Amino acid sequence: MSCVLTLALDEGAQQRFEELRRAHFPPELNQIPAHLTLFHTLPEQDETLLLLSEHAMEQQVFPMRVAEVRSIGRGVAYFLESPAAKALHHNLSGGFADHLSGQDRQGFRPHVVAQNKVAPNVAKQTLAMLQAEFQPWTCKAVGLDLWRYLHGPWQHLRRFAFTA
């Protein structure tokens, strides 16, 4: 089994992104919660749990700036900025280097998808609407969430709260 690792956001930000996803994601395809993916495929093994636990214990809660809303082709995503998130991703990449997929070896661009898999004209309309009302805001990264990928839906396995 493979796992997905996401960055856990503060409750207010998570709720806000969930509302956006419910409003704009095709309901029949919306099988997982709003999320900020760090890695798409990690091994489900004890070493993964140990490494994530160690990193979480050494990591402080940190701010992230929700900087812009952009097109992702057939959808829309909110892009976030945070030097701490990039550093965390870099550090975790080193620990999982032997297990990273090609997708996970590409550059890390923190984002939360509000809409995907819609017709291009629908995505364009959604983007225009969301950009018109967008104001940058700040949220906090509070931990790591590990999910089991079930070929569609995900099963939450564990949260590793930042405790430093």
C-alpha positions in Angstrom: 0.0 0.0 0.0 1.1 3.5 -0.6 0.5 6.6 1.5 -0.1 10.2 0.8 1.5 12.8 3.1 -0.3 16.2 3.5 0.5 19.3 5.5 -2.1 19.8 8.2 -3.5 23.3 8.4 -5.1 25.1 11.3 -8.8 24.4 11.8 -10.0 27.7 10.4 -8.0 27.4 7.2 -9.0 23.7 6.7 -12.7 24.7 7.1 -12.3 27.6 4.6 -10.7 25.3 2.0 -13.3 22.6 2.6 -16.1 25.1 1.9 -14.4 26.2 -1.3 -13.9 22.6 -2.4 -17.5 21.7 -1.7 -18.7 24.8 -3.6 -16.6 24.2 -6.7 -15.4 20.6 -7.0 -17.6 18.2 -8.9 -19.6 16.5 -6.1 -19.3 13.0 -7.7 -15.5 13.3 -7.8 -15.0 15.0 -4.4 -13.9 11.9 -2.4 -11.2 13.4 -0.3 -10.9 16.5 2.0 -9.2 19.7 0.9 -5.5 19.2 1.3 -1.9 20.4 0.7 0.1 17.5 -0.6 3.7 17.1 0.4 4.2 13.6 -1.1 1.9 11.5 -3.3 3.5 8.1 -2.7 5.3 7.0 0.5 5.7 3.5 1.7 3.3 2.3 4.4 5.9 1.0 6.9 7.3 1.5 10.4 10.3 3.5 9.1 7.9 6.1 7.5 6.0 6.5 10.8 9.3 6.9 12.7 10.7 9.5 10.3 7.5 11.5 10.3 7.3 11.4 14.1 10.9 12.6 14.5 10.3 15.5 12.0 7.1 16.6 13.7 8.7 16.6 17.1 11.4 19.0 15.8 9.1 21.2 13.9 7.3 24.3 15.2 3.9 25.5 14.0 4.6 28.0 11.2 2.7 30.5 9.1 1.9 30.2 5.5 0.7 33.0 3.2 -2.2 32.1 0.9 -0.8 34.2 -1.8 -3.0 33.7 -4.9 -5.6 31.7 -6.7 -4.5 30.3 -10.1 -5.6 28.1 -12.9 -4.5 24.5 -12.9 -5.9 23.8 -16.4 -9.2 22.1 -15.7 -9.5 23.6 -12.3 -8.5 26.2 -9.7 -6.1 26.1 -6.8 -4.9 28.4 -4.0 -1.1 28.7 -3.9 0.7 29.2 -0.6 4.1 30.7 0.2 6.2 29.6 3.1 10.0 29.2 3.4 9.4 26.9 6.4 7.1 24.6 4.3 9.8 24.4 1.5 12.5 23.6 4.1 10.3 20.9 5.7 9.6 19.4 2.2 13.3 19.5 1.4 14.3 17.8 4.7 11.6 15.1 4.3 12.7 14.5 0.7 16.1 13.5 1.9 14.7 11.0 4.3 12.5 9.4 1.7 14.8 9.8 -1.3 14.7 6.1 -2.2 10.9 6.0 -2.2 9.9 9.2 -4.0 7.9 9.0 -7.2 8.8 11.0 -10.3 5.9 13.4 -9.4 7.3 13.8 -5.9 10.8 14.6 -7.2 9.5 17.6 -9.1 9.5 21.0 -7.5 7.3 21.6 -4.5 4.7 24.3 -5.1 2.4 24.3 -2.1 -1.3 24.6 -3.1 -4.8 23.5 -2.2 -7.1 22.5 -5.0 -10.6 24.0 -4.9 -11.7 22.7 -8.2 -10.5 20.1 -10.7 -11.7 17.9 -13.6 -14.2 20.4 -15.0 -14.6 21.8 -18.5 -12.1 24.5 -19.3 -14.8 27.2 -19.6 -16.2 26.3 -16.1 -12.7 26.5 -14.7 -12.2 29.9 -16.3 -15.4 31.2 -14.9 -14.6 29.9 -11.4 -11.1 31.4 -11.6 -12.5 34.8 -12.6 -15.0 34.7 -9.7 -12.5 33.6 -7.1 -9.8 36.1 -8.2 -12.3 39.0 -8.1 -13.0 38.3 -4.4 -9.5 37.1 -3.4 -7.5 38.8 -0.7 -4.2 37.2 0.5 -4.5 35.7 4.0 -2.4 33.8 6.5 -2.9 30.3 7.9 -0.8 28.0 10.0 0.8 24.6 9.3 0.2 22.5 12.5 1.3 19.0 11.5 1.6 16.2 9.0 -1.3 13.9 8.0 -0.6 10.5 6.7 -3.3 8.9 4.5 -3.6 5.4 2.9 -4.4 5.8 -0.8 -7.4 3.6 -1.7 -7.6 4.1 -5.4 -10.0 7.0 -5.0 -10.8 7.8 -1.4 -8.2 8.1 1.3 -8.2 6.7 4.8 -6.6 8.9 7.5 -3.9 6.9 9.3 -2.3 9.4 11.7 -1.6 13.0 12.5 1.9 14.0 13.5 1.4 17.3 15.3 4.2 19.8 15.3 5.5 20.0 18.9 8.8 21.8 19.0 
